[in-house]
Amino acid sequence: MTQTLKIQHLPPEAIDSLVTHLPDYVKIALMAKAAELECSLEAAIEMAIASFLDSEALSFEDCLLSQRLSTIRKDISPSI
């Protein structure tokens, strides 16, 4: 069965919750990056997470991690 992934972005509520738990220097760096890119804090955090998971991704929509993990699993699974 093929699973369809629903593309989602980080909601502002999730960012507010996350940011309250980050060290101050990380908050400052993320806000500076958002200002530099002229985007929202949500977008800057999404880009940071997506690029960590997939070096070629700019957002969750671009992140091909699930496809790559699936390919890796097939490559390491013994053939029957």
Phi and psi in degrees as GROMACS dihedral restraints (atoms count N, CA, C in turn):
[ dihedral_restraints ]
;  ai    aj    ak    al  type     phi  dphi    fc
    3     4     5     6     1   -85.0    20    10
    4     5     6     7     1   128.9    20    10
    6     7     8     9     1   -95.8    20    10
    7     8     9    10     1   129.2    20    10
    9    10    11    12     1   -95.7    20    10
   10    11    12    13     1   126.0    20    10
   12    13    14    15     1   -91.4    20    10
   13    14    15    16     1   132.4    20    10
   15    16    17    18     1   -87.6    20    10
   16    17    18    19     1   122.9    20    10
   18    19    20    21     1   -76.3    20    10
   19    20    21    22     1   125.6    20    10
   21    22    23    24     1  -131.3    20    10
   22    23    24    25     1   156.8    20    10
   24    25    26    27     1  -115.7    20    10
   25    26    27    28     1   163.7    20    10
   27    28    29    30     1   -72.0    20    10
   28    29    30    31     1   126.0    20    10
   30    31    32    33     1   -76.8    20    10
   31    32    33    34     1   153.3    20    10
   33    34    35    36     1   -55.2    20    10
   34    35    36    37     1   -34.5    20    10
   36    37    38    39     1   -62.7    20    10
   37    38    39    40     1   -39.8    20    10
   39    40    41    42     1   -66.1    20    10
   40    41    42    43     1   -39.7    20    10
   42    43    44    45     1   -64.6    20    10
   43    44    45    46     1   -44.7    20    10
   45    46    47    48     1   -58.1    20    10
   46    47    48    49     1   -42.8    20    10
   48    49    50    51     1   -66.3    20    10
   49    50    51    52     1   -44.8    20    10
   51    52    53    54     1   -64.6    20    10
   52    53    54    55     1   -47.5    20    10
   54    55    56    57     1   -62.8    20    10
   55    56    57    58     1   -32.7    20    10
   57    58    59    60     1   -64.9    20    10
   58    59    60    61     1   -21.4    20    10
   60    61    62    63     1   -99.9    20    10
   61    62    63    64     1    -2.9    20    10
   63    64    65    66     1   -84.3    20    10
   64    65    66    67     1   149.0    20    10
   66    67    68    69     1   -62.2    20    10
   67    68    69    70     1   151.3    20    10
   69    70    71    72     1   -56.8    20    10
   70    71    72    73     1   -40.4    20    10
   72    73    74    75     1   -65.3    20    10
   73    74    75    76     1   -30.0    20    10
   75    76    77    78     1   -73.3    20    10
   76    77    78    79     1   -42.2    20    10
   78    79    80    81     1   -57.7    20    10
   79    80    81    82     1   -46.9    20    10
   81    82    83    84     1   -62.2    20    10
   82    83    84    85     1   -43.4    20    10
   84    85    86    87     1   -64.2    20    10
   85    86    87    88     1   -42.0    20    10
   87    88    89    90     1   -66.5    20    10
   88    89    90    91     1   -40.4    20    10
   90    91    92    93     1   -66.9    20    10
   91    92    93    94     1   -37.3    20    10
   93    94    95    96     1   -65.8    20    10
   94    95    96    97     1   -41.2    20    10
   96    97    98    99     1   -65.8    20    10
   97    98    99   100     1   -40.4    20    10
   99   100   101   102     1   -62.4    20    10
  100   101   102   103     1   -41.6    20    10
  102   103   104   105     1   -66.4    20    10
  103   104   105   106     1   -42.2    20    10
  105   106   107   108     1   -61.0    20    10
  106   107   108   109     1   -41.8    20    10
  108   109   110   111     1   -86.0    20    10
  109   110   111   112     1    -4.9    20    10
  111   112   113   114     1    54.6    20    10
  112   113   114   115     1    50.0    20    10
  114   115   116   117     1  -134.3    20    10
  115   116   117   118     1   173.7    20    10
  117   118   119   120     1   -73.3    20    10
  118   119   120   121     1   160.6    20    10
  120   121   122   123     1   -61.1    20    10
  121   122   123   124     1   -37.7    20    10
  123   124   125   126     1   -58.2    20    10
  124   125   126   127     1   -44.9    20    10
  126   127   128   129     1   -66.2    20    10
  127   128   129   130     1   -40.2    20    10
  129   130   131   132     1   -63.4    20    10
  130   131   132   133     1   -42.0    20    10
  132   133   134   135     1   -68.3    20    10
  133   134   135   136     1   -41.0    20    10
  135   136   137   138     1   -60.0    20    10
  136   137   138   139     1   -43.8    20    10
  138   139   140   141     1   -62.7    20    10
  139   140   141   142     1   -40.7    20    10
  141   142   143   144     1   -63.1    20    10
  142   143   144   145     1   -45.6    20    10
  144   145   146   147     1   -67.1    20    10
  145   146   147   148     1   -46.1    20    10
  147   148   149   150     1   -61.2    20    10
  148   149   150   151     1   -42.3    20    10
  150   151   152   153     1   -70.7    20    10
  151   152   153   154     1   -26.1    20    10
  153   154   155   156     1   -68.0    20    10
  154   155   156   157     1   -40.3    20    10
  156   157   158   159     1   -78.0    20    10
  157   158   159   160     1   -31.3    20    10
  159   160   161   162     1  -147.8    20    10
  160   161   162   163     1   107.6    20    10
  162   163   164   165     1   -59.2    20    10
  163   164   165   166     1   -18.0    20    10
  165   166   167   168     1   -95.9    20    10
  166   167   168   169     1    -3.9    20    10
  168   169   170   171     1   -88.3    20    10
  169   170   171   172     1   142.7    20    10
  171   172   173   174     1  -105.9    20    10
  172   173   174   175     1   -17.1    20    10
  174   175   176   177     1  -154.5    20    10
  175   176   177   178     1   177.2    20    10
  177   178   179   180     1   -62.5    20    10
  178   179   180   181     1   -31.9    20    10
  180   181   182   183     1   -63.9    20    10
  181   182   183   184     1   -32.2    20    10
  183   184   185   186     1   -86.1    20    10
  184   185   186   187     1   -13.9    20    10
  186   187   188   189     1   -73.2    20    10
  187   188   189   190     1   119.3    20    10
  189   190   191   192     1  -104.1    20    10
  190   191   192   193     1    24.6    20    10
  192   193   194   195     1   -57.5    20    10
  193   194   195   196     1   -45.8    20    10
  195   196   197   198     1   -62.8    20    10
  196   197   198   199     1   -38.7    20    10
  198   199   200   201     1   -67.3    20    10
  199   200   201   202     1   -40.3    20    10
  201   202   203   204     1   -67.8    20    10
  202   203   204   205     1   -40.0    20    10
  204   205   206   207     1   -63.7    20    10
  205   206   207   208     1   -39.5    20    10
  207   208   209   210     1   -62.2    20    10
  208   209   210   211     1   -43.1    20    10
  210   211   212   213     1   -64.1    20    10
  211   212   213   214     1   -42.5    20    10
  213   214   215   216     1   -63.5    20    10
  214   215   216   217     1   -43.3    20    10
  216   217   218   219     1   -60.6    20    10
  217   218   219   220     1   -41.0    20    10
  219   220   221   222     1   -65.1    20    10
  220   221   222   223     1   -37.3    20    10
  222   223   224   225     1   -69.1    20    10
  223   224   225   226     1   -33.2    20    10
  225   226   227   228     1   -95.7    20    10
  226   227   228   229     1    -9.9    20    10
  228   229   230   231     1   -74.1    20    10
  229   230   231   232     1   137.8    20    10
  231   232   233   234     1   -67.7    20    10
  232   233   234   235     1   140.8    20    10
  234   235   236   237     1   -76.0    20    10
  235   236   237   238     1   141.6    20    10
